[in-house]
Amino acid sequence: MIAAQLLAYYFTELKDDQLKKIDKYLYSMRLSDETLKDVMNRFRREMEDGLGHGTNPNATVKMLPTFVRSIPDGSEKGDFIALDLGGSNFRILRVKVTQDKKQPVQMESQVYETPDDIIHGSGTQLFDHVADCLGDFMEKQKIKDKKLPVGFTFSFPCAQSKLDEVSVPRYAAKEKEHWMISWRASQPIGLQAVLVTWTKKFKASGVEGADVVKLLNKAIKKRGDYEADIMAVVNDTVGTMMTCGFDDQRCEVGIIIGTGTNACYMEEMRHIDQVEGDEGRMCINTEWGAFGDDGTLEDLRTEFDREIDRGSINPGKQLFEKMASGMYMGELVRLILVKMAKEGLLFEGRITPELLTKGKIETKHVSAIEKTKEGLKKCMEILSRLGVEPSDEDCLAVQHVCTIVSFRSANLIAATLGGILSRLKENKGVARLRTTVGIDGSLYKMHPQYARRLHKMVRRLVPDSDVRFLLSESGSGKGAAMVTAVAYRLTEQARQIQRTLAEFRLGKAQLLEVKKRMRVEMERGLRKDTHQEATVKMLPTYVRSTPDGTENGDFLALDLGGTNFRVLLVKIRSGKRRSVEMHNKIYAIPIEVMQGTGEELFDHIVHCISDFLDYMGMKSARLPLGFTFSFPCHQTSLDAGILVTWTKGFKATDCEGEDVVELLREAIKRKEEFELDVVAIVNDTVGTMMTCAYEEPTCEVGLIAGTGSNACYMEEMKNVEIVEGNEGRMCVNMEWGAFGDNGCLDDIRTQYDQAVDENSLNEGKQRYEKMCSGMYLGEIVRQILIDLTKRGFLFRGQISETLKTRGIFETKFLSQIESDRLALLQVRAILQQLGLDSTCDDSIIVKEVCGTVSRRAAQICGAGMAAVVDKIRENRRLDHLDVTVGVDGTLYKLHPHFSRIFQQTVKELSPKCDVNFLLSEDGSGKGAALITAVGCRQREQEAQQH
């Protein structure tokens, strides 16, 4: 017993001593965590070089765009063919993708041999062979009469591009024809895939630098007995990611660790300089096998790595692959054993012809030797076949050499994968990354310790990531079918979405027709005989002139036009140091007051005025007051206005048909605390015009493009038939929001406009406003999103409670989503704030919907304004008009594109007018005071005349 223990102790000591010698001998192959982190950072830099336009030509890690923009979302279905060419065997699969939960993917496949004379022959021979095999497979499947979509797994570095790209439409912001949208209808995907270089012993001539899709199509056409629609060319790495993506939608990385090694991942489009566009993501094929070809890894390469490279068919290329992949691992071990034997460290210095023969130790032998139980026995068998007469100590030593070589491979792959994961985390801007890596390859699958070592090192290098490794099944074949299925789904989806949004895309002829119809309705509103039934009411405001600079005094202004009510004190000073000083306070109007009785509403307003006068210490002064009342009113004088109809959610009773100035005066009397001189009732649009006219005398038009939409302008008195007198001009409040209430815009109204109208408080009214104002744009977007979700194009077909909620899409969200500076991740964040769990693809579609809806709003608003400025020009019988439009409203001010598109539309539709647009500052407050000041001035002039 004691003897056995001593023997075991002696053997352990010998073993430890032997292993330490090998560790020392192969010290350069044992990489520390610090070294691996450095490799990770070097790889990150190489990735960035590959993505950059200026640095890509010299980059070793080519970062090839694959034009795969989306992983499967589970809604794919159809019948597809997949071709898989990447080694000595060529595989063809028929993949049926269904919605059957038990068996969503059914596959039938056949393997065809690719002889060496074809691998090393001409490109024509190779693709004729592929076409012949495909013909044979289709014959056996009895599908020669069908033109099925084909995915082609071509596992070699390719530079890809799409000819007829199915992408989110882009608008030509600076094009002269601004309403012409620069998008092509969705068409079958045309592909180019140009082979960069052969790898894996392939050397078919005339293919490098050529388009493999063209070569395959040519070979199929030459046969002439079947047709194939090649929709996608896929690298096997991408196929692996897509296969795993079908089972786990978090999968956004694919890795092959087999004969060769490579990785792909989903990169943000904004970082890919080689491809136009910055929306969404695209799968990048890193081709990381060439990492180090520029000398980046020179300090880590050993003499054995250099010897492997010298003896390869592509010296100086794929250096990382030669350090880490299965194709070279066995040969690395053999070279180490030869050197150790020469130095007497193994086999008592015996070197046999077998040991010196290249390829005698394969990667499968390395895997067998490293097995825990039978590894040493296998090692003895393998070494004995090489004739080196190994001892037990030799077998232990060789097992340890194999471990060091395979461990280095796993560590190097962990470092480069760590580079990808850290980039993904950075792209997403998250504190902790949760993702899935799809993985395939014989080395990963067959080696007993490889997967565990890789996973462990990834956790150490990227500790702030939760990574699931998902083993791919039939990755390169099934994956090609998945890419094709996704491309097929996205093509069809894009076509249907474009058809939906096409209704919102108005051409120049349609916009000119809107302008023409607005002009007709304006004339009807101005004429006495048609005014009553006109939809565009063209209400006289009794504002007969704009400010002239002599206005002076203290004025009170009230501003009622939404859920908030403002009281302002405005001090206007004339002379050389002309100035306007304002003090104001904001008060809320509760919804029960907005929709209660008229008396309650006006008592609330007077209560707010009382509080403000206390606050300013001015209750004793009898101030002149201007009342900004932003609802349609029929004015009979400057200080009398009869409410035509409530808008913007107001429903207070006993107000419509009443003079609101009188209702205010009565409420002031009921309060019995102060007196005010109500000089003018003011519409906010008129206030906007007056504010801008105080700064710019050519301002004769006002526009509000905010929660609501309206315009006013200075009309010739002779044309305002409902007011007596023909001399001079008067500002007309158009109340153009009601344009179309008589059905004249029905041909451009969509089902979504109708749904918004039907769900509104004032169905059938303010139809133009409901198509172009901020209050309703978000609601139109919501209706479209509901429809697209029902049709399975958005949010995985799931209509959330949030999406069912009216008013959830405020205009501010549209403005944020459409911002050019906003990355898609931020769009997703906004949608998530709204409770909408969106994918990257969803975010692209939502952004496109928002852009289409707001663009139409800006265009039809511009068409209305074109009608106004042309009418002023014709009134004055001018060939050319210079005029300024004062503009206010959150939509115009805050939306990133509305003002530009609106201005372009006005310019294009009224070419004889040179229109300047001036932003108003507080038209409803300052403007009301200015109108009151002008009113006081006019009243004094009239009193002097009398």
PyMOL commands that set and color helices and strands:
alter all, ss='L'
color gray80, all
select helices_A, chain A and resi 2-25+27-29+33-51+56-58+116-119+123-141+212-223+236-247+269-271+288-290+303-310+319-324+326-342+347-349+363-369+375-385+392-428+442-446+450-461+475-502+508-526+591-594+598-616+660-671+684-695+717-719+736-738+751-758+767-772+774-790+795-797+811-817+824-833+840-875+890-894+898-909+926-945
alter helices_A, ss='H'
color red, helices_A
select strands_A, chain A and resi 64-65+78-85+89-97+105-113+149-154+158-162+191-195+229-234+251-257+261-268+281-285+433-440+465-471+539-540+553-560+564-573+579-588+623-629+633-637+640-643+676-682+699-705+709-716+729-733+881-888+913-919
alter strands_A, ss='S'
color yellow, strands_A
deselect
rebuild
show_as cartoon
